Amino acid sequence: MSAPRVIKKYPNRRLYDTEISSYITIEDVRQLIVDGEEFEVRDAKTGEDLTRQVLLQIIAEHEQAGEPVLSTQLLSQIIRFYGDSLQGFMGTYLERSMQMFLEQQQQFRQQMGGLLGQAPWTLLNQLTERNLELWKEFQQNLVSGLGPRPAARPRDKEQDKHAAEKDTAKPRA
């Protein structure tokens, strides 16, 4: 595994990408993230790791522009965890939740890729029908699991008559 790309941050807030020997913008850093590049941002003078600060800056800028991902309520809840005894677990929980979300997103994209030849409405109808079938199955299982067991049905006289005739018609050994 190769060493992460190093980006130096200068006091004038400029970012210098050492791999391409050029100054870059915060948007270029965001693109590195989107492209899955491993990197770290270091203070040009002290060598201090500033990666988290830059990542938070990117999030803040994107939250201010356009449609935010993080609601005010979610941000408030995250802030409440700072100083809480469970603060250490919160980061791990969020990381695992995000990983699960990304895995489900990937599965969904693969499934959608297999259905590309279909019209969007056809796909939505199929998804709706499948969800409806699953819901009905769930309800049936729930009702059959909770309800009393049906008593044996009383046999009808015609069935009894035919059963008796069969028994008498058999040769005895």
C-alpha positions in Angstrom: 0.0 0.0 0.0 1.4 3.4 -1.0 1.9 6.3 1.4 -1.0 8.8 1.4 -0.7 11.9 -0.8 0.5 14.9 1.1 -1.1 18.3 0.8 0.6 21.1 2.6 -1.4 24.0 4.0 0.4 27.3 4.2 -0.4 30.2 6.6 -2.1 32.1 3.8 -4.6 29.2 3.7 -3.3 28.0 0.3 -3.1 24.2 -0.3 -0.1 22.7 -2.1 -0.4 19.2 -3.5 3.1 17.7 -3.3 2.3 14.9 -5.7 1.5 17.2 -8.7 3.7 20.1 -7.4 0.9 22.6 -7.7 -1.5 24.7 -5.6 -5.0 23.3 -5.4 -8.4 24.5 -4.1 -10.6 23.1 -1.4 -12.8 21.8 -4.2 -9.9 19.9 -5.6 -9.5 18.3 -2.2 -13.1 17.4 -2.3 -12.6 15.8 -5.7 -9.8 13.7 -4.3 -12.2 12.4 -1.7 -14.8 11.6 -4.3 -12.2 9.8 -6.4 -11.2 7.7 -3.3 -7.7 9.1 -3.0 -5.9 8.6 0.3 -4.3 11.9 1.5 -3.4 13.9 4.5 -3.2 17.7 4.9 -0.2 18.9 6.9 0.7 22.3 8.2 3.6 23.5 6.0 5.6 24.9 8.9 4.9 22.5 11.8 3.9 19.3 10.0 0.8 19.1 12.2 -2.0 17.0 10.7 -4.8 19.3 9.6 -6.8 16.7 7.6 -9.8 16.7 9.9 -10.0 20.5 9.9 -10.0 20.6 6.1 -12.6 17.8 5.9 -14.8 19.7 8.3 -14.3 22.8 6.2 -15.5 21.0 3.1 -18.6 19.7 4.9 -19.4 23.2 6.3 -19.1 24.8 2.8 -21.3 22.1 1.2 -23.9 22.3 4.1 -24.2 26.1 3.5 -24.7 25.7 -0.2 -27.6 23.8 -1.7 -29.4 21.0 0.0 -27.8 20.1 3.3 -27.2 16.5 4.3 -27.1 17.1 8.0 -30.2 18.6 9.6 -30.1 21.1 12.5 -31.5 18.4 14.8 -28.8 15.9 13.8 -26.1 18.5 14.3 -27.5 19.4 17.7 -27.6 15.7 18.7 -24.0 15.2 17.6 -22.9 18.3 19.6 -24.6 16.9 22.7 -22.3 13.8 22.6 -19.2 15.9 23.1 -18.2 15.5 26.7 -20.7 12.7 27.2 -19.5 9.3 28.6 -20.5 7.7 25.3 -18.6 10.1 23.1 -16.0 7.5 22.2 -18.7 5.1 21.0 -20.5 7.7 18.8 -17.7 7.9 16.2 -17.5 4.1 15.8 -21.3 3.9 15.6 -21.5 6.5 12.9 -18.6 4.9 11.0 -20.3 1.5 11.0 -23.7 3.0 10.1 -22.1 4.8 7.2 -20.3 1.7 6.0 -23.6 -0.3 6.1 -25.4 2.4 4.2 -22.6 2.4 1.6 -22.8 -1.4 1.2 -26.6 -1.2 0.8 -26.2 1.6 -1.7 -23.8 -0.5 -3.7 -26.1 -3.4 -3.7 -29.0 -1.2 -4.9 -26.8 0.2 -7.7 -25.9 -3.3 -8.8 -29.5 -4.3 -8.8 -30.5 -1.2 -10.8 -27.7 -1.9 -13.2 -29.2 -5.3 -13.9 -32.6 -3.7 -14.6 -31.3 -0.9 -16.9 -33.2 -2.1 -19.9 -36.5 -1.5 -18.2 -38.6 1.7 -18.1 -38.5 3.5 -14.7 -42.2 3.0 -14.2 -41.9 -0.8 -14.8 -39.1 -0.9 -12.2 -41.2 1.0 -9.7 -44.2 -1.2 -10.3 -42.1 -4.3 -9.8 -40.6 -2.9 -6.6 -44.1 -1.9 -5.3 -45.5 -5.4 -6.2 -42.6 -7.1 -4.4 -43.0 -5.0 -1.3 -46.8 -5.7 -1.3 -46.1 -9.4 -1.6 -43.6 -9.3 1.3 -46.1 -7.3 3.4 -48.9 -9.8 2.8 -46.6 -12.7 3.6 -45.6 -10.9 6.8 -49.2 -10.4 7.8 -50.1 -14.0 7.0 -47.2 -15.3 9.1 -48.0 -12.9 11.9 -51.7 -13.9 12.0 -51.0 -17.7 11.6 -48.4 -17.5 14.3 -50.5 -15.6 16.8 -54.0 -17.1 16.2 -55.4 -20.2 17.8 -54.8 -23.4 15.9 -57.8 -24.4 13.8 -59.7 -27.3 15.3 -60.0 -30.5 13.2 -62.9 -30.1 10.8 -65.8 -32.4 11.4 -66.0 -35.0 8.7 -69.0 -34.9 6.6 -71.3 -37.9 6.6 -70.6 -38.6 2.9 -66.9 -39.0 3.6 -67.6 -41.3 6.5 -69.9 -43.4 4.2 -67.2 -43.7 1.5 -64.5 -44.6 4.1 -66.7 -47.4 5.5 -67.4 -48.8 2.1 -63.7 -48.9 1.3 -63.0 -50.8 4.5 -65.6 -53.5 3.9 -64.6 -53.9 0.2 -61.0 -54.8 1.1 -60.2 -58.5 1.3 -59.1 -59.6 4.7 -55.9 -61.7 5.0 
